[in-house]
Amino acid sequence: MNMRWAADAAMETIDGRELASVARDRIGLKPALSTPKIEALLRALPAEERRVFCRDLVASDPDARAWRTFTESLLVH
């Protein structure tokens, strides 16, 4: 396994779990259900932007547009 890829995968998991935890607290989504979706969203971002995205989203107000957009992306329609 490529070491850089392994580091990126580990970062996705850490950031995905943190966001899943916040999603659970804010909107009641269970981490077991939301973590895979969050990790898929993070994979769409360049590796160097993932931590900043997660940090900014976690720090944002639950009523902020970024948080609402993120939440919508997790919901099944």
C-alpha distances in whole Angstrom, upper triangle without the diagonal:
4,6,9,7,7,10,12,11,13,15,16,17,19,21,21,23,25,26,26,29,31,31,32,35,36,36,36,32,30,27,26,27,26,23,21,23,23,19,20,22,20,17,20,21,19,17,20,22,21,22,26,26,25,28,30,30,31,34,35,38,38,41,39,38,34,34,36,34,31,33,34,30,30,33,33,36
4,6,5,6,9,10,11,12,14,15,17,19,20,21,23,25,26,27,29,30,31,33,35,36,36,36,33,31,28,27,28,27,23,22,24,23,19,19,21,19,16,19,19,17,15,17,20,19,20,23,24,24,26,29,29,30,32,34,37,37,40,37,37,33,33,35,33,30,32,33,30,29,33,34,36
4,5,5,6,9,10,11,12,14,15,17,18,20,21,23,24,25,27,29,30,31,33,34,35,35,32,31,27,26,28,26,23,22,24,22,19,20,22,19,16,19,19,17,14,15,19,18,18,22,23,22,24,27,27,28,30,32,36,36,38,36,36,32,32,35,33,29,32,33,30,29,33,34,37
4,5,5,6,9,10,11,12,14,15,16,18,20,21,22,24,26,27,28,30,32,33,33,34,31,30,26,26,27,25,22,21,22,20,17,18,19,16,14,16,15,13,10,12,15,15,16,18,20,20,21,24,25,25,27,29,33,33,36,33,33,29,29,32,30,27,29,31,28,27,31,32,35
4,5,5,6,9,10,11,12,14,15,16,18,20,21,22,24,26,26,28,30,31,31,31,28,27,23,23,24,22,19,17,19,18,14,15,16,14,11,14,14,12,10,13,15,14,15,19,19,19,21,24,24,25,27,29,32,32,34,32,31,28,28,30,28,25,27,28,25,25,28,29,32
4,5,5,6,9,10,11,12,14,15,17,19,20,21,23,25,25,27,29,30,31,30,27,26,22,21,23,22,18,17,19,18,14,15,17,15,13,16,16,15,12,14,17,15,16,19,20,19,21,24,24,24,27,29,32,32,34,33,32,28,28,31,29,25,27,29,26,25,28,29,32
4,5,5,6,9,10,11,12,14,15,17,18,20,21,23,24,26,27,28,29,29,27,25,22,22,23,21,18,17,19,17,14,16,17,14,13,16,15,13,10,11,14,12,13,16,17,16,18,21,22,22,24,26,29,30,32,30,30,26,26,29,27,24,26,28,25,24,28,30,33
4,5,5,6,9,10,10,12,14,15,16,18,20,21,22,24,26,26,27,27,25,24,20,20,21,19,16,15,16,14,11,12,13,10,9,12,11,10,6,9,11,9,11,14,14,14,16,19,19,20,22,24,27,27,30,28,27,23,23,26,24,21,23,25,22,21,25,27,30
4,5,5,6,9,10,10,12,14,15,16,18,20,20,22,24,25,26,25,22,21,17,17,18,17,13,12,14,13,9,11,13,10,9,12,12,12,9,12,14,11,12,16,16,15,17,20,20,20,23,24,27,27,30,28,27,24,23,26,24,20,22,24,21,20,23,25,28
4,5,5,6,9,10,11,12,14,15,17,19,20,21,23,24,25,25,22,20,17,17,18,17,13,13,15,13,10,13,15,12,11,15,15,14,11,13,14,12,12,15,16,14,16,19,19,19,22,24,27,26,29,28,28,24,23,26,25,21,23,25,22,21,24,26,29
4,5,5,6,8,10,11,12,14,15,17,18,20,21,22,23,24,21,20,16,17,19,16,13,13,15,12,9,12,13,9,10,13,12,12,8,10,11,8,8,12,12,11,13,16,16,16,18,20,24,24,26,25,25,21,21,23,22,19,21,23,20,19,23,25,28
4,6,5,6,8,10,10,12,14,15,16,18,20,20,21,21,18,18,14,15,15,13,10,10,11,9,6,9,9,6,7,11,10,11,9,11,11,8,9,12,11,10,13,15,15,15,18,19,22,22,25,23,23,19,18,21,19,16,18,20,17,16,20,22,25
4,6,5,6,9,10,10,12,14,15,16,18,20,20,20,17,15,12,12,14,12,8,9,11,9,7,10,12,9,10,14,14,15,12,15,15,11,11,15,14,12,14,17,16,15,19,20,23,22,25,24,24,21,19,22,21,17,18,21,18,16,20,21,25
4,5,5,6,9,10,11,13,14,15,17,19,20,19,17,16,12,14,15,13,10,12,14,11,9,13,13,11,13,16,15,16,13,14,14,10,9,13,13,10,12,15,14,13,16,19,21,21,24,23,24,20,19,22,21,17,19,21,19,18,21,23,27
4,5,5,6,8,10,11,12,14,15,16,18,18,16,15,12,14,15,12,9,11,12,9,8,11,11,8,11,13,12,14,11,12,11,8,7,10,9,6,9,12,11,10,13,15,18,18,21,20,20,17,15,18,18,14,16,18,16,15,19,21,25
4,5,5,6,9,10,10,12,14,15,16,16,13,12,9,11,11,9,6,8,9,5,5,9,9,8,10,13,13,15,13,15,13,10,10,13,11,8,11,13,12,11,15,16,18,17,20,20,20,16,15,17,16,12,13,16,14,12,16,18,21
4,5,5,6,9,10,10,12,14,15,14,12,11,7,9,11,9,6,9,11,8,8,12,13,11,14,16,16,18,16,18,17,13,12,15,14,10,12,15,13,12,15,17,19,18,21,21,21,18,16,19,18,15,15,18,16,14,17,19,23
4,5,5,6,9,10,11,12,14,14,13,12,9,12,13,11,9,12,13,10,11,14,14,12,15,17,16,18,16,17,15,12,10,13,12,8,9,12,11,8,12,14,16,15,19,18,19,16,14,17,17,14,14,18,17,15,18,21,24
4,5,5,6,8,10,10,12,12,10,11,9,12,12,9,8,11,11,7,9,12,11,10,14,15,15,17,16,17,15,11,11,12,10,7,9,11,8,7,11,12,14,13,16,15,16,13,11,13,14,10,11,14,13,11,14,18,21
4,5,5,6,9,10,10,10,7,7,5,8,9,6,5,9,9,7,9,12,12,12,15,17,17,20,18,20,18,14,14,16,14,10,13,14,11,10,14,15,16,14,17,17,18,15,13,15,15,11,11,14,13,10,13,16,19
4,5,5,6,9,10,9,8,8,6,10,11,9,9,13,13,11,13,16,16,15,18,20,20,22,21,22,20,16,15,17,15,12,13,15,12,10,13,14,15,14,17,18,19,17,14,16,17,14,13,16,16,13,16,19,22
4,5,5,6,8,9,9,10,9,13,13,11,11,14,14,11,14,17,15,15,19,20,19,22,21,21,19,16,15,15,14,10,11,12,9,7,10,11,12,10,14,14,16,14,11,13,15,12,11,15,15,13,15,18,21
4,5,5,6,6,6,8,8,11,11,8,9,13,12,10,13,15,14,15,18,19,19,22,21,22,20,17,16,17,14,12,13,14,10,9,12,12,12,10,13,14,15,13,10,11,13,10,8,11,12,10,11,15,18
4,6,6,4,4,5,7,10,10,9,10,14,13,12,15,17,17,18,21,22,22,25,24,25,23,20,19,20,18,15,16,17,14,12,15,15,15,12,15,17,18,17,13,14,16,13,11,14,15,12,13,16,19
4,6,6,8,9,10,14,14,12,14,17,17,15,18,20,19,20,23,24,24,27,26,26,24,21,20,20,18,15,16,16,14,11,13,14,13,11,14,16,18,17,13,14,17,14,12,16,17,15,16,19,21
4,6,8,11,12,15,15,13,15,18,16,15,18,20,18,19,23,23,23,26,26,26,23,20,20,20,17,15,15,15,12,10,12,11,10,7,10,12,14,14,10,11,14,12,10,13,15,13,14,17,19
4,6,9,11,14,13,11,14,17,15,14,18,19,18,19,23,23,23,27,26,27,24,22,21,22,19,16,18,17,14,13,15,14,13,9,11,14,15,14,11,10,13,11,8,11,13,11,11,14,16
4,6,9,12,11,10,13,16,15,15,18,20,19,20,23,24,25,28,28,29,26,23,23,23,21,18,20,20,16,15,18,17,16,13,15,17,18,18,14,14,16,14,11,13,15,12,12,14,17
4,6,9,7,6,10,12,11,11,15,16,16,17,20,21,22,25,25,26,24,21,21,22,19,17,19,19,16,15,18,17,17,14,16,18,18,17,14,14,15,12,10,12,12,9,9,12,15
4,6,5,6,8,11,11,12,14,16,17,18,20,22,23,26,25,27,25,21,21,23,21,18,20,21,18,16,20,20,20,17,20,21,22,20,17,17,18,15,13,15,15,11,12,14,17
4,5,5,5,9,10,9,11,14,14,15,17,19,20,23,22,24,22,18,18,20,18,15,17,19,16,15,18,19,20,17,21,21,22,19,16,18,18,15,13,16,15,11,13,15,19
4,6,6,8,10,11,12,14,15,16,18,20,21,24,23,25,24,20,20,23,21,18,20,22,19,18,22,23,23,21,24,25,25,22,20,20,20,17,15,17,16,12,14,15,19
4,6,7,8,9,11,12,14,15,17,19,20,23,23,25,24,20,21,23,20,18,21,22,19,18,22,22,23,20,22,23,23,21,18,18,18,15,13,14,13,9,10,11,15
4,6,5,6,9,10,11,12,14,16,17,20,20,22,20,17,18,19,17,14,17,18,15,15,19,19,19,17,19,20,19,17,14,15,15,11,10,12,10,7,9,11,14
4,5,5,6,9,10,10,12,14,16,18,17,20,18,14,15,18,15,13,16,18,15,14,18,19,20,18,21,21,21,18,16,17,16,13,12,14,12,10,12,14,18
4,5,5,6,9,10,11,13,15,18,17,20,18,15,17,19,17,15,18,20,17,17,21,22,23,21,23,23,22,19,18,19,17,14,14,15,12,10,12,13,17
4,5,5,6,9,10,11,13,17,17,19,17,14,16,18,15,14,17,18,15,16,20,20,21,19,21,20,19,16,15,15,14,11,11,11,9,6,9,11,14
4,5,5,6,9,10,11,14,14,16,14,11,13,14,12,10,14,15,12,13,16,16,18,17,19,18,17,14,13,14,13,9,10,12,9,7,11,13,16
4,5,5,6,9,10,13,12,15,13,10,12,14,12,11,15,16,14,15,18,19,21,20,22,21,20,17,16,18,16,12,14,15,12,11,14,16,19
4,5,5,7,9,12,12,16,14,11,14,16,14,13,17,18,16,17,21,21,23,21,23,22,20,17,17,18,15,12,14,14,11,10,14,15,17
4,5,5,7,11,12,14,12,10,12,14,11,11,15,15,13,15,18,18,20,19,20,18,17,14,14,15,12,9,11,12,9,9,13,14,17
4,5,5,8,8,11,9,6,9,11,9,9,12,13,12,14,17,17,20,19,21,19,18,14,15,16,14,11,14,15,12,12,16,18,20
4,5,7,8,11,10,8,12,14,12,12,16,17,16,18,20,21,24,23,25,23,21,18,18,20,17,14,17,18,14,14,18,19,22
4,7,9,12,10,9,13,14,12,13,16,17,16,18,21,20,23,23,24,21,19,16,17,18,15,13,16,16,13,14,17,19,20
4,6,8,6,6,10,11,9,11,14,14,14,16,19,19,22,22,23,20,19,15,16,18,15,13,17,17,14,16,19,21,23
4,6,5,7,10,11,10,13,15,15,16,18,20,21,24,24,26,23,21,18,19,22,19,17,20,21,18,20,23,25,27
4,5,6,8,10,10,12,14,15,16,18,20,21,24,25,27,24,23,19,20,23,20,18,21,23,20,20,24,26,28
4,6,7,8,9,11,12,14,15,17,18,20,23,24,26,23,23,19,20,23,21,19,22,24,21,22,26,28,30
4,6,5,6,9,10,11,12,14,15,16,20,21,23,20,19,15,17,20,17,15,19,21,18,19,23,26,27
4,5,5,6,9,10,11,12,14,15,19,19,21,19,18,15,15,18,16,14,17,19,16,17,21,23,25
4,5,5,6,8,10,10,12,14,18,19,21,19,19,15,16,19,18,15,18,20,18,19,22,25,28
4,5,5,6,8,10,10,12,16,17,19,16,17,13,14,18,17,15,18,20,18,19,23,26,28
4,6,5,6,9,10,10,14,15,17,14,14,10,11,14,13,11,14,16,15,16,19,22,24
4,6,5,6,8,10,13,14,16,14,15,11,11,14,14,11,13,16,15,15,18,21,24
4,6,5,6,9,12,14,16,14,15,12,12,16,16,13,15,19,18,18,21,24,27
4,6,5,6,10,12,14,11,12,9,10,13,13,12,14,17,17,17,20,24,26
4,5,5,8,9,11,9,10,7,6,10,10,8,11,14,13,14,17,20,22
4,6,8,9,12,11,13,10,8,12,13,11,12,15,15,15,18,21,24
4,7,9,12,10,13,11,10,13,15,13,14,18,18,18,21,24,26
4,6,8,6,9,8,7,10,12,11,12,15,16,17,19,23,24
4,5,5,9,9,7,10,12,12,12,15,17,17,19,23,24
4,6,8,9,6,7,11,10,10,12,15,15,16,19,21
4,6,8,7,7,10,11,11,12,15,16,16,20,20
4,5,5,6,9,10,11,12,15,16,17,21,21
4,5,5,6,8,10,10,12,15,16,19,19
4,6,5,6,9,10,11,13,15,18,19
4,5,5,6,9,10,11,13,16,17
4,5,5,6,9,10,11,14,15
4,5,5,6,9,10,13,14
4,5,5,7,9,13,14
4,5,5,7,10,12
4,5,5,8,9
4,6,8,9
4,7,9
4,6
4
